[in-house]
Amino acid sequence: MKRFFETIKNIYKIEELRTRILYTLGILLVYRLGSYVTLPGIDPNKLENLSKQTSEGILGLLDMFSGGAFSNASIFALGIMPYISASIVVQLMGIAIPYFQRLQREGESGRKKINQITRYLTLLILFLQGPSYLSNLHAQLPADAFVITGTFFTISSMLILAAGTIFVMWLGEKITDKGIGNGISLIIMIGIIARLPFAFGAEFASRIEGGGGLVVLLVEIVILLLVIASSILLVQGTRRIPVQYAKRIVGNKQYGGVRQYIPLKVNAAGVMPIIFAQALMFIPTIIVGFTDSGSGFASAFSSYTSFWYNFVFGMLIIVFTYFYTAIIMNPVQMADDMKKNGGFIPGVKPGKKTSEFIDSIMSRITLPGSIFLAFIAIMPAFAGLLGVNNQFAQFFGGTSLLIMVGVVLDTLQQIESHLLMRHYDGLMKSGRIKGRSQGAGASM
């Protein structure tokens, strides 16, 4: 406890870090306040049916990602997921379309063009999702909940929903530029954390009413802590490849026999595969307009406990883990860099053989990492089938927990780097906090 307060004092002493943290908290406060601003023309006192609809199923998860804005019929109701969906499409086009491949190689100017294209695509997705969300409001809310009706309400609400998501994107960019980084990730995480007290309260009430009592709730909390520990190990796990440098020149002197290590993460992609896969899993619900829950297709993909939902979700996570790891870690580039610096992996020829060796190691450690990531992601389905409250079940592994663990570790790593740079002790007494890879964080 003494060390904790000492760290807080050190953070306060660093003016830049203190300013960045306060700025980030201020932006997050703006976002949270905006999630309670109801769309003009809707009576906020008559949203009971919408809250019931989002208390379970895939729409409950969508409401969690938006921090409750979905069930509040807020101006931020569509959240940040349209931007995530657009990012997926653009990154996939970077593999198949030569024009996007050239942009990726152009450095900062190419990145700006890609970001601009992503924003335009986000607008297109917003104008497709807006009518679906409004049709859901008309299906769920009573007629007297709409103070304004007709074409004017539809057009104005679509523009406001689109502007709300664009504004949330802007808030995320400001956190990245002037705050403590990873703005989009922090916005998603703060929305998830905001729903945790309500989920815990609902589970507590159901256990008291159902006769399970506090003992069952305590067992659930212990299991939750074990899942959190497993998630942290998944995020932090690495395998090191030794690299021998034949010589190193410093000034006019040569030094030989220098050995270093390449740390290859078991889960180099971080939480990005989870976010990407979850964004795609929302598409079937959007296609049916949130209303066609009677069809087999809609019912299969609107319940997080259904077999086909979890099977497709898990496979998407495995695919995106390999896809995103390939973007972050380039074996050919790593082998070339080692060769230029006079380095080699003992027992492996430099050049092509080295890149093939690194690629084979990455494939071997990524497979179990991706399977374990997929397993933790679908754990809420098992929790739901065992009788855990739908809202609380989402925190037993799943997208919400993995995002929370990944973003918290990454944020702590950012703070620790500021402390270590100014010769203060880090947040941990032994060793440094290992967050996600910089590549994963940068994209969000």
C-alpha positions as CSV (number, residue, x, y, z in Angstrom):
1,M,0.0,0.0,0.0
2,K,2.9,2.3,0.8
3,R,4.4,1.7,-2.6
4,F,1.0,2.4,-4.3
5,F,0.8,5.9,-2.7
6,E,4.4,6.5,-3.5
7,T,3.7,5.7,-7.2
8,I,0.7,8.1,-7.1
9,K,2.9,10.9,-5.8
10,N,5.5,10.2,-8.5
11,I,2.8,10.4,-11.2
12,Y,1.6,13.7,-9.7
13,K,5.2,15.1,-9.8
14,I,5.5,14.5,-13.6
15,E,3.5,17.4,-15.1
16,E,3.2,16.0,-18.6
17,L,2.0,12.6,-17.3
18,R,-0.4,14.3,-14.8
19,T,-1.8,16.5,-17.6
20,R,-2.3,13.5,-20.0
21,I,-4.1,11.5,-17.4
22,L,-6.4,14.3,-16.4
23,Y,-7.1,15.1,-20.1
24,T,-7.9,11.4,-20.7
25,L,-10.3,11.3,-17.7
26,G,-12.0,14.5,-19.0
27,I,-12.6,13.1,-22.4
28,L,-13.9,9.8,-21.0
29,L,-16.3,11.8,-18.8
30,V,-17.6,13.6,-21.9
31,Y,-18.2,10.3,-23.5
32,R,-20.0,8.9,-20.5
33,L,-22.2,11.9,-20.2
34,G,-23.1,11.7,-23.9
35,S,-24.3,8.2,-23.6
36,Y,-27.2,9.5,-21.5
37,V,-28.3,12.2,-24.0
38,T,-31.4,10.7,-25.7
39,L,-32.1,11.3,-29.3
40,P,-34.3,14.4,-29.9
41,G,-37.9,13.4,-30.3
42,I,-37.9,10.4,-28.0
43,D,-39.3,10.4,-24.4
44,P,-36.5,9.2,-22.2
45,N,-39.0,8.0,-19.6
46,K,-40.5,5.3,-22.0
47,L,-37.4,3.2,-22.8
48,E,-38.3,0.3,-20.6
49,N,-38.9,-2.2,-23.5
50,L,-35.6,-1.2,-25.1
51,S,-33.8,-1.9,-21.8
52,K,-35.5,-5.3,-21.5
53,Q,-34.4,-6.2,-25.1
54,T,-30.8,-5.3,-24.4
55,S,-30.6,-7.2,-21.0
56,E,-29.7,-10.4,-22.8
57,G,-28.5,-11.9,-26.0
58,I,-26.2,-10.4,-28.6
59,L,-28.0,-7.0,-28.2
60,G,-26.9,-7.0,-24.6
61,L,-23.3,-7.4,-25.7
62,L,-23.8,-4.5,-28.2
63,D,-25.2,-2.4,-25.4
64,M,-22.2,-3.2,-23.3
65,F,-19.8,-2.1,-26.0
66,S,-21.7,1.3,-26.2
67,G,-21.6,1.7,-22.4
68,G,-25.4,1.6,-22.2
69,A,-25.9,4.1,-25.0
70,F,-27.8,1.6,-27.1
71,S,-30.5,1.0,-24.4
72,N,-30.7,4.7,-23.7
73,A,-31.5,5.6,-27.3
74,S,-28.6,7.9,-27.0
75,I,-26.9,10.0,-29.6
76,F,-23.9,7.6,-29.2
77,A,-26.2,4.5,-29.6
78,L,-24.2,3.1,-32.5
79,G,-21.0,3.4,-30.6
80,I,-17.6,2.8,-32.1
81,M,-18.3,-0.5,-33.7
82,P,-19.0,0.9,-37.2
83,Y,-15.4,2.3,-37.2
84,I,-14.0,-1.0,-36.1
85,S,-16.0,-2.7,-38.9
86,A,-14.6,-0.2,-41.4
87,S,-11.1,-0.8,-40.1
88,I,-11.5,-4.6,-40.7
89,V,-12.6,-4.1,-44.3
90,V,-9.7,-1.7,-45.0
91,Q,-7.1,-4.0,-43.5
92,L,-8.5,-6.9,-45.5
93,M,-8.3,-4.9,-48.7
94,G,-4.6,-4.2,-47.8
95,I,-4.0,-7.9,-48.5
96,A,-6.0,-8.3,-51.7
97,I,-5.8,-4.9,-53.4
98,P,-2.5,-3.5,-54.7
99,Y,-3.5,0.1,-54.2
100,F,-3.9,-0.4,-50.4
101,Q,-0.6,-2.3,-50.3
102,R,1.1,0.7,-51.8
103,L,-0.5,3.0,-49.3
104,Q,0.8,0.7,-46.4
105,R,4.3,1.1,-47.8
106,E,4.2,4.9,-48.1
107,G,4.6,5.5,-44.4
108,E,2.9,8.5,-42.7
109,S,1.3,9.8,-45.9
110,G,-0.1,6.4,-46.7
111,R,-1.4,6.0,-43.2
112,K,-3.3,9.3,-43.4
113,K,-4.9,8.2,-46.7
114,I,-5.9,4.9,-45.2
115,N,-7.4,6.7,-42.2
116,Q,-9.4,9.0,-44.5
117,I,-10.7,6.0,-46.5
118,T,-11.7,4.3,-43.2
119,R,-13.7,7.3,-42.1
120,Y,-15.6,7.5,-45.4
121,L,-16.4,3.8,-45.1
122,T,-17.5,4.3,-41.5
123,L,-20.0,6.9,-42.7
124,L,-21.3,4.4,-45.3
125,I,-21.8,1.8,-42.6
126,L,-23.4,4.3,-40.3
127,F,-26.0,5.2,-42.9
128,L,-26.8,1.5,-43.3
129,Q,-27.0,0.8,-39.5
130,G,-29.0,4.0,-38.7
131,P,-32.3,2.9,-40.3
132,S,-31.9,-0.6,-38.7
133,Y,-31.6,1.0,-35.2
134,L,-34.5,3.3,-35.8
135,S,-36.7,0.5,-37.0
136,N,-35.8,-1.3,-33.9
137,L,-36.9,1.7,-31.8
138,H,-40.2,1.8,-33.6
139,A,-40.7,-2.0,-32.9
140,Q,-39.8,-1.8,-29.2
141,L,-41.1,1.5,-28.0
142,P,-44.8,2.5,-27.6
143,A,-46.1,5.0,-30.1
144,D,-46.4,7.8,-27.4
145,A,-42.6,7.5,-26.8
146,F,-42.0,9.5,-30.0
147,V,-42.6,13.2,-29.6
148,I,-41.6,13.7,-33.2
149,T,-42.5,11.3,-36.0
150,G,-42.3,11.0,-39.8
151,T,-39.6,11.6,-42.3
152,F,-38.1,14.5,-40.4
153,F,-37.5,12.4,-37.3
154,T,-35.9,9.6,-39.4
155,I,-33.5,11.8,-41.3
156,S,-32.5,14.0,-38.3
157,S,-32.0,10.9,-36.2
158,M,-29.8,9.2,-38.8
159,L,-27.7,12.3,-39.1
160,I,-27.4,12.6,-35.3
161,L,-26.4,9.0,-34.9
162,A,-23.8,9.3,-37.6
163,A,-22.5,12.5,-36.0
164,G,-22.4,10.8,-32.6
165,T,-20.2,8.0,-33.8
166,I,-17.9,10.4,-35.6
167,F,-17.6,12.5,-32.4
168,V,-16.7,9.4,-30.4
169,M,-14.0,8.6,-33.0
170,W,-12.7,12.1,-32.6
171,L,-12.6,11.7,-28.8
172,G,-10.6,8.5,-29.2
173,E,-8.1,10.3,-31.5
174,K,-7.7,13.1,-29.0
175,I,-7.0,10.6,-26.2
176,T,-4.4,8.9,-28.5
177,D,-2.8,12.3,-29.4
178,K,-2.9,14.2,-26.1
179,G,-3.9,11.6,-23.5
180,I,-2.2,8.3,-22.5
181,G,-2.8,6.6,-25.8
182,N,-5.0,3.9,-27.3
183,G,-8.1,6.1,-27.3
184,I,-10.5,3.8,-29.1
185,S,-9.6,0.9,-26.8
186,L,-10.1,3.1,-23.7
187,I,-13.5,4.2,-24.9
188,I,-14.6,0.6,-25.5
189,M,-13.2,-0.4,-22.1
190,I,-14.8,2.4,-20.1
191,G,-18.2,1.4,-21.6
192,I,-17.7,-2.2,-20.5
193,I,-16.6,-1.1,-17.0
194,A,-19.7,1.1,-16.7
195,R,-21.9,-2.0,-17.1
196,L,-20.0,-4.1,-14.6
197,P,-21.8,-2.7,-11.4
198,F,-25.2,-3.3,-13.0
199,A,-24.3,-6.8,-14.1
200,F,-23.0,-7.7,-10.6
201,G,-26.1,-6.2,-9.0
202,A,-28.4,-8.3,-11.3
203,E,-26.4,-11.5,-10.5
204,F,-26.5,-10.7,-6.7
205,A,-30.3,-10.1,-6.9
206,S,-30.9,-13.3,-8.8
207,R,-28.9,-15.4,-6.4
208,I,-30.7,-13.9,-3.4
209,E,-34.1,-14.5,-5.0
210,G,-33.2,-17.9,-6.4
211,G,-32.0,-19.3,-3.2
212,G,-28.4,-19.9,-4.4
213,G,-27.2,-17.4,-1.8
214,L,-23.9,-15.7,-1.3
215,V,-21.9,-19.0,-1.4
216,V,-22.7,-19.6,-5.0
217,L,-21.9,-15.9,-5.8
218,L,-18.6,-16.2,-4.0
219,V,-17.7,-19.3,-6.1
220,E,-18.6,-17.4,-9.2
221,I,-16.3,-14.5,-8.2
222,V,-13.4,-17.0,-7.5
223,I,-13.9,-18.5,-11.0
224,L,-14.0,-15.0,-12.5
225,L,-10.7,-14.2,-10.8
226,L,-9.1,-17.4,-12.2
227,V,-10.3,-16.5,-15.7
228,I,-8.8,-13.0,-15.3
229,A,-5.5,-14.5,-14.3
230,S,-5.6,-16.8,-17.3
231,S,-6.3,-13.8,-19.5
232,I,-3.3,-12.0,-18.1
233,L,-1.0,-14.9,-18.8
234,L,-2.4,-15.1,-22.3
235,V,-1.6,-11.5,-22.9
236,Q,1.8,-11.6,-21.4
237,G,3.1,-15.0,-22.5
238,T,6.3,-14.9,-24.7
239,R,8.9,-17.2,-26.2
240,R,12.4,-15.9,-26.7
241,I,14.6,-16.8,-29.7
242,P,18.3,-16.3,-29.1
243,V,20.2,-14.2,-31.6
244,Q,24.0,-14.2,-31.7
245,Y,25.8,-11.1,-33.0
246,A,29.2,-11.8,-34.6
247,K,30.5,-8.4,-33.8
248,R,29.3,-5.0,-32.7
249,I,31.3,-1.8,-33.5
250,V,31.2,1.1,-31.0
251,G,33.4,3.9,-32.1
252,N,36.7,2.3,-33.2
253,K,36.3,-0.8,-31.0
254,Q,34.7,-4.1,-31.9
255,Y,32.9,-6.3,-29.5
256,G,32.1,-10.0,-30.3
257,G,29.9,-12.7,-28.9
258,V,26.9,-10.5,-28.0
259,R,23.7,-12.5,-27.5
260,Q,20.3,-11.0,-27.5
261,Y,16.7,-12.4,-27.7
262,I,13.7,-11.9,-30.0
263,P,10.6,-12.0,-27.8
264,L,7.8,-13.7,-29.7
265,K,4.4,-13.3,-27.9
266,V,2.1,-16.2,-27.6
267,N,-0.7,-13.7,-28.4
268,A,1.1,-11.0,-30.4
269,A,-2.3,-9.7,-31.8
270,G,-3.6,-8.7,-28.3
271,V,-7.3,-8.2,-28.1
272,M,-7.7,-7.1,-31.8
273,P,-8.9,-10.5,-33.0
274,I,-11.6,-10.4,-30.4
275,I,-12.8,-6.9,-31.4
276,F,-12.6,-7.7,-35.1
277,A,-14.5,-11.0,-34.7
278,Q,-17.1,-9.4,-32.4
279,A,-17.7,-6.6,-34.9
280,L,-18.5,-9.2,-37.6
281,M,-20.8,-11.1,-35.3
282,F,-22.9,-8.0,-35.0
283,I,-23.6,-7.9,-38.7
284,P,-26.3,-10.7,-38.9
285,T,-28.3,-8.8,-36.2
286,I,-27.9,-5.6,-38.1
287,I,-29.0,-7.2,-41.4
288,V,-32.3,-8.5,-39.9
289,G,-32.9,-5.0,-38.5
290,F,-33.0,-6.1,-34.9
291,T,-36.5,-7.4,-35.4
292,D,-36.6,-10.7,-37.3
293,S,-35.8,-12.8,-34.2
294,G,-38.2,-15.6,-35.3
295,S,-36.1,-16.9,-38.2
296,G,-33.6,-19.7,-37.6
297,F,-30.7,-17.6,-38.9
298,A,-31.5,-14.7,-36.7
299,S,-32.1,-16.7,-33.5
300,A,-28.9,-18.7,-34.0
301,F,-26.8,-15.5,-34.3
302,S,-28.6,-13.3,-31.8
303,S,-28.0,-15.6,-28.8
304,Y,-24.4,-15.9,-27.4
305,T,-25.3,-19.3,-26.0
306,S,-26.1,-20.9,-29.4
307,F,-23.7,-23.4,-30.9
308,W,-23.4,-21.8,-34.3
309,Y,-22.8,-18.4,-32.9
310,N,-19.9,-19.6,-30.7
311,F,-18.5,-21.9,-33.4
312,V,-18.3,-19.1,-36.0
313,F,-17.1,-16.6,-33.3
314,G,-14.3,-18.9,-32.3
315,M,-13.2,-19.7,-35.8
316,L,-13.1,-15.9,-36.7
317,I,-10.9,-15.3,-33.6
318,I,-8.4,-18.0,-34.7
319,V,-8.3,-16.6,-38.3
320,F,-8.0,-13.0,-37.2
321,T,-5.2,-13.9,-34.7
322,Y,-3.1,-15.3,-37.5
323,F,-4.1,-12.4,-39.8
324,Y,-3.2,-9.7,-37.3
325,T,0.0,-11.5,-36.1
326,A,1.1,-11.5,-39.8
327,I,0.6,-7.8,-40.0
328,I,2.5,-7.0,-36.8
329,M,5.4,-9.6,-37.1
330,N,7.2,-9.8,-40.5
331,P,9.7,-12.7,-40.4
332,V,11.3,-11.6,-43.7
333,Q,11.9,-8.1,-42.3
334,M,13.2,-9.5,-39.0
335,A,15.6,-11.8,-40.8
336,D,16.9,-8.9,-43.0
337,D,17.4,-6.7,-40.0
338,M,19.4,-9.4,-38.2
339,K,21.6,-10.0,-41.3
340,K,22.3,-6.3,-41.8
341,N,23.4,-6.0,-38.1
342,G,25.6,-9.1,-38.3
343,G,23.3,-11.3,-36.3
344,F,22.2,-14.9,-36.7
345,I,20.2,-17.5,-34.9
346,P,22.6,-20.3,-33.8
347,G,22.2,-23.4,-36.1
348,V,20.2,-21.5,-38.7
349,K,21.6,-19.9,-41.9
350,P,21.0,-16.2,-42.3
351,G,18.5,-14.9,-44.8
352,K,15.6,-17.1,-46.1
353,K,16.3,-19.9,-43.7
354,T,16.1,-17.5,-40.8
355,S,12.8,-16.0,-41.9
356,E,11.4,-19.6,-42.4
357,F,12.5,-20.6,-38.9
358,I,11.0,-17.5,-37.3
359,D,7.8,-18.1,-39.3
360,S,7.5,-21.7,-38.2
361,I,8.1,-20.7,-34.5
362,M,5.4,-18.0,-34.8
363,S,2.9,-20.5,-36.3
364,R,3.5,-23.0,-33.6
365,I,3.1,-20.6,-30.7
366,T,0.2,-18.7,-32.4
367,L,-2.0,-21.8,-32.8
368,P,-2.4,-22.7,-29.1
369,G,-2.6,-19.0,-28.3
370,S,-5.4,-18.4,-30.8
371,I,-7.3,-21.5,-29.6
372,F,-7.0,-20.4,-26.0
373,L,-8.1,-16.9,-26.9
374,A,-11.1,-18.4,-28.7
375,F,-11.9,-20.6,-25.7
376,I,-11.9,-17.7,-23.3
377,A,-14.0,-15.7,-25.7
378,I,-16.8,-18.2,-25.7
379,M,-16.7,-18.9,-22.0
380,P,-19.8,-16.6,-21.4
381,A,-21.9,-19.2,-23.3
382,F,-20.9,-21.9,-20.7
383,A,-21.6,-19.5,-17.8
384,G,-25.0,-18.7,-19.3
385,L,-25.9,-22.3,-19.7
386,L,-24.9,-23.0,-16.0
387,G,-27.4,-20.4,-14.8
388,V,-25.3,-17.3,-14.4
389,N,-27.2,-14.0,-15.1
390,N,-26.9,-13.0,-18.7
391,Q,-25.3,-9.6,-17.9
392,F,-22.8,-11.0,-15.4
393,A,-22.0,-14.0,-17.7
394,Q,-20.4,-11.6,-20.2
395,F,-17.6,-11.0,-17.8
396,F,-16.7,-14.7,-17.4
397,G,-14.1,-14.5,-20.1
398,G,-15.5,-13.3,-23.4
399,T,-14.9,-10.1,-25.3
400,S,-15.5,-7.8,-22.5
401,L,-13.0,-9.4,-20.0
402,L,-10.2,-9.8,-22.6
403,I,-10.6,-6.2,-23.7
404,M,-10.5,-5.0,-20.1
405,V,-7.4,-7.0,-19.3
406,G,-5.6,-6.0,-22.5
407,V,-6.3,-2.3,-22.3
408,V,-5.6,-2.0,-18.6
409,L,-2.2,-3.7,-19.0
410,D,-1.4,-1.5,-22.0
411,T,-2.4,1.7,-20.2
412,L,-0.4,0.7,-17.1
413,Q,2.5,0.1,-19.4
414,Q,2.2,3.6,-20.9
415,I,2.2,5.1,-17.4
416,E,5.1,3.0,-16.3
417,S,7.2,4.0,-19.3
418,H,6.7,7.7,-18.3
419,L,7.9,6.9,-14.8
420,L,10.9,4.9,-15.9
421,M,11.9,7.6,-18.4
422,R,12.2,10.1,-15.5
423,H,14.0,7.6,-13.3
424,Y,11.1,6.8,-11.0
425,D,10.2,3.3,-9.9
426,G,7.7,1.6,-12.1
427,L,4.3,0.3,-11.1
428,M,5.6,-3.2,-10.3
429,K,8.4,-3.9,-7.9
430,S,10.0,-6.6,-10.0
431,G,9.9,-6.7,-13.8
432,R,8.0,-4.4,-16.1
433,I,4.3,-4.6,-17.0
434,K,3.9,-6.3,-20.4
435,G,1.1,-4.9,-22.4
436,R,0.0,-5.6,-25.9
437,S,2.3,-5.1,-28.8
438,Q,2.7,-1.6,-30.1
439,G,1.3,-2.6,-33.4
440,A,-1.9,-3.8,-31.9
441,G,-2.3,-0.7,-29.8
442,A,-1.6,1.7,-32.6
443,S,-4.4,0.5,-34.8
444,M,-6.9,1.3,-32.2
